[in-house]
């Protein structure tokens, strides 16, 4: 998991073109968070 969303969250867009855009945005956000060394969130213990 990351700071922003669950990694297995479903695609919300219905049209294929919008799905491509949504996944590209998610990838860009994931890459940015990785560059920032954002700590993982989740259950402890």
PDB file of N, CA, C, O and CB in Angstrom:
ATOM      1  N   UNK A   1       0.833  -1.189   0.000  1.00  0.00           N
ATOM      2  CA  UNK A   1       0.000   0.000   0.000  1.00  0.00           C
ATOM      3  C   UNK A   1       0.877   1.251   0.000  1.00  0.00           C
ATOM      4  O   UNK A   1       2.045   1.211   0.384  1.00  0.00           O
ATOM      5  CB  UNK A   1      -0.947  -0.001   1.215  1.00  0.00           C
ATOM      6  N   UNK A   2       0.294   2.341  -0.432  1.00  0.00           N
ATOM      7  CA  UNK A   2       1.029   3.598  -0.407  1.00  0.00           C
ATOM      8  C   UNK A   2       0.239   4.645   0.362  1.00  0.00           C
ATOM      9  O   UNK A   2      -0.809   4.345   0.933  1.00  0.00           O
ATOM     10  CB  UNK A   2       1.325   4.086  -1.836  1.00  0.00           C
ATOM     11  N   UNK A   3       0.731   5.848   0.376  1.00  0.00           N
ATOM     12  CA  UNK A   3       0.105   6.915   1.158  1.00  0.00           C
ATOM     13  C   UNK A   3      -1.220   7.385   0.568  1.00  0.00           C
ATOM     14  O   UNK A   3      -2.028   7.988   1.275  1.00  0.00           O
ATOM     15  CB  UNK A   3       1.047   8.086   1.268  1.00  0.00           C
ATOM     16  N   UNK A   4      -1.454   7.120  -0.705  1.00  0.00           N
ATOM     17  CA  UNK A   4      -2.593   7.716  -1.385  1.00  0.00           C
ATOM     18  C   UNK A   4      -3.763   6.767  -1.560  1.00  0.00           C
ATOM     19  O   UNK A   4      -4.905   7.175  -1.350  1.00  0.00           O
ATOM     20  CB  UNK A   4      -2.171   8.220  -2.712  1.00  0.00           C
ATOM     21  N   UNK A   5      -3.531   5.545  -1.927  1.00  0.00           N
ATOM     22  CA  UNK A   5      -4.622   4.632  -2.226  1.00  0.00           C
ATOM     23  C   UNK A   5      -4.187   3.187  -2.055  1.00  0.00           C
ATOM     24  O   UNK A   5      -2.999   2.890  -1.927  1.00  0.00           O
ATOM     25  CB  UNK A   5      -5.134   4.861  -3.639  1.00  0.00           C
ATOM     26  N   UNK A   6      -5.149   2.310  -2.055  1.00  0.00           N
ATOM     27  CA  UNK A   6      -4.857   0.889  -2.005  1.00  0.00           C
ATOM     28  C   UNK A   6      -4.377   0.456  -3.393  1.00  0.00           C
ATOM     29  O   UNK A   6      -4.947   0.898  -4.390  1.00  0.00           O
ATOM     30  CB  UNK A   6      -6.112   0.066  -1.551  1.00  0.00           C
ATOM     31  N   UNK A   7      -3.359  -0.384  -3.490  1.00  0.00           N
ATOM     32  CA  UNK A   7      -2.808  -0.729  -4.793  1.00  0.00           C
ATOM     33  C   UNK A   7      -3.761  -1.530  -5.673  1.00  0.00           C
ATOM     34  O   UNK A   7      -3.609  -1.506  -6.894  1.00  0.00           O
ATOM     35  CB  UNK A   7      -1.549  -1.497  -4.610  1.00  0.00           C
ATOM     36  N   UNK A   8      -4.727  -2.230  -5.114  1.00  0.00           N
ATOM     37  CA  UNK A   8      -5.636  -3.052  -5.913  1.00  0.00           C
ATOM     38  C   UNK A   8      -7.002  -2.398  -6.085  1.00  0.00           C
ATOM     39  O   UNK A   8      -7.994  -3.086  -6.327  1.00  0.00           O
ATOM     40  CB  UNK A   8      -5.800  -4.417  -5.273  1.00  0.00           C
ATOM     41  N   UNK A   9      -7.057  -1.101  -5.965  1.00  0.00           N
ATOM     42  CA  UNK A   9      -8.300  -0.380  -6.154  1.00  0.00           C
ATOM     43  C   UNK A   9      -8.764  -0.534  -7.601  1.00  0.00           C
ATOM     44  O   UNK A   9      -7.946  -0.506  -8.521  1.00  0.00           O
ATOM     45  CB  UNK A   9      -8.130   1.109  -5.786  1.00  0.00           C
ATOM     46  N   UNK A  10     -10.056  -0.694  -7.804  1.00  0.00           N
ATOM     47  CA  UNK A  10     -10.597  -0.925  -9.145  1.00  0.00           C
ATOM     48  C   UNK A  10     -10.555   0.345  -9.986  1.00  0.00           C
ATOM     49  O   UNK A  10     -10.578   1.463  -9.472  1.00  0.00           O
ATOM     50  CB  UNK A  10     -12.033  -1.445  -9.057  1.00  0.00           C
ATOM     51  N   UNK A  11     -10.492   0.132 -11.291  1.00  0.00           N
ATOM     52  CA  UNK A  11     -10.529   1.249 -12.234  1.00  0.00           C
ATOM     53  C   UNK A  11     -11.948   1.804 -12.239  1.00  0.00           C
ATOM     54  O   UNK A  11     -12.911   1.046 -12.351  1.00  0.00           O
ATOM     55  CB  UNK A  11     -10.084   0.804 -13.679  1.00  0.00           C
ATOM     56  N   UNK A  12     -12.079   3.110 -12.120  1.00  0.00           N
ATOM     57  CA  UNK A  12     -13.387   3.730 -12.049  1.00  0.00           C
ATOM     58  C   UNK A  12     -13.921   4.151 -13.423  1.00  0.00           C
ATOM     59  O   UNK A  12     -15.134   4.185 -13.633  1.00  0.00           O
ATOM     60  CB  UNK A  12     -13.327   4.924 -11.138  1.00  0.00           C
ATOM     61  N   UNK A  13     -13.024   4.469 -14.351  1.00  0.00           N
ATOM     62  CA  UNK A  13     -13.436   4.915 -15.676  1.00  0.00           C
ATOM     63  C   UNK A  13     -14.069   3.774 -16.456  1.00  0.00           C
ATOM     64  O   UNK A  13     -13.673   2.618 -16.301  1.00  0.00           O
ATOM     65  CB  UNK A  13     -12.244   5.485 -16.446  1.00  0.00           C
ATOM     66  N   UNK A  14     -15.047   4.093 -17.291  1.00  0.00           N
ATOM     67  CA  UNK A  14     -15.727   3.070 -18.083  1.00  0.00           C
ATOM     68  C   UNK A  14     -15.189   3.007 -19.511  1.00  0.00           C
ATOM     69  O   UNK A  14     -15.007   1.915 -20.049  1.00  0.00           O
ATOM     70  CB  UNK A  14     -17.227   3.337 -18.106  1.00  0.00           C
ATOM     71  N   UNK A  15     -14.935   4.144 -20.127  1.00  0.00           N
ATOM     72  CA  UNK A  15     -14.426   4.182 -21.499  1.00  0.00           C
ATOM     73  C   UNK A  15     -12.947   3.803 -21.510  1.00  0.00           C
ATOM     74  O   UNK A  15     -12.190   4.196 -20.622  1.00  0.00           O
ATOM     75  CB  UNK A  15     -14.633   5.588 -22.128  1.00  0.00           C
ATOM     76  N   UNK A  16     -12.546   3.042 -22.514  1.00  0.00           N
ATOM     77  CA  UNK A  16     -11.161   2.560 -22.582  1.00  0.00           C
ATOM     78  C   UNK A  16     -10.159   3.704 -22.553  1.00  0.00           C
ATOM     79  O   UNK A  16      -9.153   3.626 -21.847  1.00  0.00           O
ATOM     80  CB  UNK A  16     -10.953   1.732 -23.840  1.00  0.00           C
ATOM     81  N   UNK A  17     -10.420   4.767 -23.312  1.00  0.00           N
ATOM     82  CA  UNK A  17      -9.477   5.894 -23.373  1.00  0.00           C
ATOM     83  C   UNK A  17      -9.298   6.519 -21.995  1.00  0.00           C
ATOM     84  O   UNK A  17      -8.190   6.904 -21.621  1.00  0.00           O
ATOM     85  CB  UNK A  17      -9.965   6.959 -24.377  1.00  0.00           C
ATOM     86  N   UNK A  18     -10.378   6.616 -21.253  1.00  0.00           N
ATOM     87  CA  UNK A  18     -10.291   7.192 -19.909  1.00  0.00           C
ATOM     88  C   UNK A  18      -9.608   6.234 -18.932  1.00  0.00           C
ATOM     89  O   UNK A  18      -8.947   6.674 -17.991  1.00  0.00           O
ATOM     90  CB  UNK A  18     -11.690   7.552 -19.396  1.00  0.00           C
ATOM     91  N   UNK A  19      -9.764   4.930 -19.151  1.00  0.00           N
ATOM     92  CA  UNK A  19      -9.059   3.957 -18.329  1.00  0.00           C
ATOM     93  C   UNK A  19      -7.554   4.108 -18.500  1.00  0.00           C
ATOM     94  O   UNK A  19      -6.797   4.038 -17.532  1.00  0.00           O
ATOM     95  CB  UNK A  19      -9.497   2.531 -18.685  1.00  0.00           C
ATOM     96  N   UNK A  20      -7.124   4.318 -19.760  1.00  0.00           N
ATOM     97  CA  UNK A  20      -5.703   4.509 -20.033  1.00  0.00           C
ATOM     98  C   UNK A  20      -5.193   5.744 -19.296  1.00  0.00           C
ATOM     99  O   UNK A  20      -4.126   5.711 -18.682  1.00  0.00           O
ATOM    100  CB  UNK A  20      -5.451   4.641 -21.551  1.00  0.00           C
ATOM    101  N   UNK A  21      -5.950   6.822 -19.360  1.00  0.00           N
ATOM    102  CA  UNK A  21      -5.555   8.058 -18.672  1.00  0.00           C
ATOM    103  C   UNK A  21      -5.503   7.830 -17.161  1.00  0.00           C
ATOM    104  O   UNK A  21      -4.556   8.255 -16.499  1.00  0.00           O
ATOM    105  CB  UNK A  21      -6.538   9.210 -19.008  1.00  0.00           C
ATOM    106  N   UNK A  22      -6.516   7.164 -16.621  1.00  0.00           N
ATOM    107  CA  UNK A  22      -6.555   6.913 -15.177  1.00  0.00           C
ATOM    108  C   UNK A  22      -5.341   6.111 -14.719  1.00  0.00           C
ATOM    109  O   UNK A  22      -4.730   6.435 -13.701  1.00  0.00           O
ATOM    110  CB  UNK A  22      -7.843   6.173 -14.800  1.00  0.00           C
ATOM    111  N   UNK A  23      -4.995   5.075 -15.459  1.00  0.00           N
ATOM    112  CA  UNK A  23      -3.849   4.256 -15.076  1.00  0.00           C
ATOM    113  C   UNK A  23      -2.536   5.010 -15.229  1.00  0.00           C
ATOM    114  O   UNK A  23      -1.620   4.818 -14.430  1.00  0.00           O
ATOM    115  CB  UNK A  23      -3.813   2.986 -15.907  1.00  0.00           C
ATOM    116  N   UNK A  24      -2.430   5.863 -16.240  1.00  0.00           N
ATOM    117  CA  UNK A  24      -1.223   6.676 -16.396  1.00  0.00           C
ATOM    118  C   UNK A  24      -1.072   7.659 -15.238  1.00  0.00           C
ATOM    119  O   UNK A  24       0.037   7.885 -14.754  1.00  0.00           O
ATOM    120  CB  UNK A  24      -1.257   7.434 -17.730  1.00  0.00           C
ATOM    121  N   UNK A  25      -2.174   8.238 -14.799  1.00  0.00           N
ATOM    122  CA  UNK A  25      -2.129   9.159 -13.661  1.00  0.00           C
ATOM    123  C   UNK A  25      -1.721   8.413 -12.400  1.00  0.00           C
ATOM    124  O   UNK A  25      -0.895   8.899 -11.628  1.00  0.00           O
ATOM    125  CB  UNK A  25      -3.495   9.850 -13.458  1.00  0.00           C
ATOM    126  N   UNK A  26      -2.302   7.224 -12.185  1.00  0.00           N
ATOM    127  CA  UNK A  26      -1.936   6.428 -11.010  1.00  0.00           C
ATOM    128  C   UNK A  26      -0.446   6.070 -11.026  1.00  0.00           C
ATOM    129  O   UNK A  26       0.228   6.130  -9.998  1.00  0.00           O
ATOM    130  CB  UNK A  26      -2.785   5.146 -10.948  1.00  0.00           C
ATOM    131  N   UNK A  27       0.054   5.699 -12.202  1.00  0.00           N
ATOM    132  CA  UNK A  27       1.469   5.349 -12.310  1.00  0.00           C
ATOM    133  C   UNK A  27       2.347   6.555 -11.997  1.00  0.00           C
ATOM    134  O   UNK A  27       3.368   6.422 -11.322  1.00  0.00           O
ATOM    135  CB  UNK A  27       1.787   4.810 -13.714  1.00  0.00           C
ATOM    136  N   UNK A  28       1.954   7.737 -12.485  1.00  0.00           N
ATOM    137  CA  UNK A  28       2.729   8.949 -12.228  1.00  0.00           C
ATOM    138  C   UNK A  28       2.738   9.274 -10.731  1.00  0.00           C
ATOM    139  O   UNK A  28       3.771   9.651 -10.178  1.00  0.00           O
ATOM    140  CB  UNK A  28       2.156  10.136 -13.031  1.00  0.00           C
ATOM    141  N   UNK A  29       1.581   9.124 -10.083  1.00  0.00           N
ATOM    142  CA  UNK A  29       1.498   9.389  -8.648  1.00  0.00           C
ATOM    143  C   UNK A  29       2.354   8.382  -7.880  1.00  0.00           C
ATOM    144  O   UNK A  29       3.106   8.754  -6.979  1.00  0.00           O
ATOM    145  CB  UNK A  29       0.028   9.332  -8.165  1.00  0.00           C
ATOM    146  N   UNK A  30       2.234   7.111  -8.244  1.00  0.00           N
ATOM    147  CA  UNK A  30       3.024   6.057  -7.577  1.00  0.00           C
ATOM    148  C   UNK A  30       4.522   6.344  -7.711  1.00  0.00           C
ATOM    149  O   UNK A  30       5.270   6.242  -6.738  1.00  0.00           O
ATOM    150  CB  UNK A  30       2.692   4.660  -8.179  1.00  0.00           C
ATOM    151  N   UNK A  31       4.954   6.705  -8.930  1.00  0.00           N
ATOM    152  CA  UNK A  31       6.372   6.996  -9.167  1.00  0.00           C
ATOM    153  C   UNK A  31       6.828   8.185  -8.336  1.00  0.00           C
ATOM    154  O   UNK A  31       7.929   8.174  -7.785  1.00  0.00           O
ATOM    155  CB  UNK A  31       6.626   7.269 -10.656  1.00  0.00           C
ATOM    156  N   UNK A  32       5.990   9.207  -8.243  1.00  0.00           N
ATOM    157  CA  UNK A  32       6.352  10.394  -7.465  1.00  0.00           C
ATOM    158  C   UNK A  32       6.470  10.051  -5.982  1.00  0.00           C
ATOM    159  O   UNK A  32       7.415  10.476  -5.318  1.00  0.00           O
ATOM    160  CB  UNK A  32       5.314  11.513  -7.672  1.00  0.00           C
ATOM    161  N   UNK A  33       5.513   9.284  -5.464  1.00  0.00           N
ATOM    162  CA  UNK A  33       5.570   8.900  -4.064  1.00  0.00           C
ATOM    163  C   UNK A  33       6.805   8.049  -3.782  1.00  0.00           C
ATOM    164  O   UNK A  33       7.416   8.167  -2.720  1.00  0.00           O
ATOM    165  CB  UNK A  33       4.304   8.144  -3.670  1.00  0.00           C
ATOM    166  N   UNK A  34       7.166   7.201  -4.724  1.00  0.00           N
ATOM    167  CA  UNK A  34       8.365   6.383  -4.569  1.00  0.00           C
ATOM    168  C   UNK A  34       9.610   7.270  -4.518  1.00  0.00           C
ATOM    169  O   UNK A  34      10.520   7.022  -3.727  1.00  0.00           O
ATOM    170  CB  UNK A  34       8.477   5.363  -5.721  1.00  0.00           C
ATOM    171  N   UNK A  35       9.647   8.305  -5.363  1.00  0.00           N
ATOM    172  CA  UNK A  35      10.781   9.227  -5.353  1.00  0.00           C
ATOM    173  C   UNK A  35      10.869   9.964  -4.019  1.00  0.00           C
ATOM    174  O   UNK A  35      11.965  10.263  -3.547  1.00  0.00           O
ATOM    175  CB  UNK A  35      10.666  10.235  -6.510  1.00  0.00           C
ATOM    176  N   UNK A  36       9.732  10.254  -3.417  1.00  0.00           N
ATOM    177  CA  UNK A  36       9.705  10.984  -2.154  1.00  0.00           C
ATOM    178  C   UNK A  36       9.923  10.080  -0.947  1.00  0.00           C
ATOM    179  O   UNK A  36       9.966  10.555   0.188  1.00  0.00           O
ATOM    180  CB  UNK A  36       8.393  11.708  -2.011  1.00  0.00           C
ATOM    181  N   UNK A  37      10.060   8.779  -1.191  1.00  0.00           N
ATOM    182  CA  UNK A  37      10.202   7.796  -0.112  1.00  0.00           C
ATOM    183  C   UNK A  37       9.033   7.879   0.861  1.00  0.00           C
ATOM    184  O   UNK A  37       9.225   7.869   2.077  1.00  0.00           O
ATOM    185  CB  UNK A  37      11.522   8.009   0.636  1.00  0.00           C
ATOM    186  N   UNK A  38       7.846   7.958   0.330  1.00  0.00           N
ATOM    187  CA  UNK A  38       6.637   8.015   1.139  1.00  0.00           C
ATOM    188  C   UNK A  38       6.497   6.718   1.924  1.00  0.00           C
ATOM    189  O   UNK A  38       6.555   5.639   1.335  1.00  0.00           O
ATOM    190  CB  UNK A  38       5.389   8.262   0.256  1.00  0.00           C
ATOM    191  N   UNK A  39       6.315   6.796   3.226  1.00  0.00           N
ATOM    192  CA  UNK A  39       6.209   5.561   4.022  1.00  0.00           C
ATOM    193  C   UNK A  39       4.949   4.786   3.677  1.00  0.00           C
ATOM    194  O   UNK A  39       3.922   5.382   3.351  1.00  0.00           O
ATOM    195  CB  UNK A  39       6.222   5.884   5.519  1.00  0.00           C
ATOM    196  N   UNK A  40       5.018   3.480   3.745  1.00  0.00           N
ATOM    197  CA  UNK A  40       3.851   2.642   3.513  1.00  0.00           C
ATOM    198  C   UNK A  40       2.897   2.775   4.671  1.00  0.00           C
ATOM    199  O   UNK A  40       3.311   2.913   5.822  1.00  0.00           O
ATOM    200  CB  UNK A  40       4.252   1.178   3.311  1.00  0.00           C
ATOM    201  N   UNK A  41       1.619   2.732   4.362  1.00  0.00           N
ATOM    202  CA  UNK A  41       0.606   2.764   5.413  1.00  0.00           C
ATOM    203  C   UNK A  41      -0.078   1.410   5.458  1.00  0.00           C
ATOM    204  O   UNK A  41      -0.116   0.694   4.458  1.00  0.00           O
ATOM    205  CB  UNK A  41      -0.430   3.908   5.174  1.00  0.00           C
ATOM    206  N   UNK A  42      -0.605   1.070   6.587  1.00  0.00           N
ATOM    207  CA  UNK A  42      -1.293  -0.201   6.719  1.00  0.00           C
ATOM    208  C   UNK A  42      -1.361  -0.619   8.163  1.00  0.00           C
ATOM    209  O   UNK A  42      -0.957   0.113   9.067  1.00  0.00           O
ATOM    210  CB  UNK A  42      -0.610  -1.269   5.895  1.00  0.00           C
ATOM    211  N   UNK A  43      -1.875  -1.804   8.361  1.00  0.00           N
ATOM    212  CA  UNK A  43      -2.034  -2.324   9.718  1.00  0.00           C
ATOM    213  C   UNK A  43      -0.683  -2.615  10.348  1.00  0.00           C
ATOM    214  O   UNK A  43       0.240  -3.076   9.677  1.00  0.00           O
ATOM    215  CB  UNK A  43      -2.895  -3.588   9.711  1.00  0.00           C
ATOM    216  N   UNK A  44      -0.577  -2.347  11.617  1.00  0.00           N
ATOM    217  CA  UNK A  44       0.638  -2.619  12.371  1.00  0.00           C
ATOM    218  C   UNK A  44       0.328  -3.723  13.372  1.00  0.00           C
ATOM    219  O   UNK A  44      -0.687  -3.697  14.068  1.00  0.00           O
ATOM    220  CB  UNK A  44       1.170  -1.331  13.088  1.00  0.00           C
ATOM    221  N   UNK A  45       1.245  -4.702  13.421  1.00  0.00           N
ATOM    222  CA  UNK A  45       1.085  -5.734  14.429  1.00  0.00           C
ATOM    223  C   UNK A  45       0.518  -7.015  13.974  1.00  0.00           C
ATOM    224  O   UNK A  45       0.354  -7.936  14.775  1.00  0.00           O
ATOM    225  CB  UNK A  45       0.276  -5.252  15.468  1.00  0.00           C
TER     226      UNK A  45
END
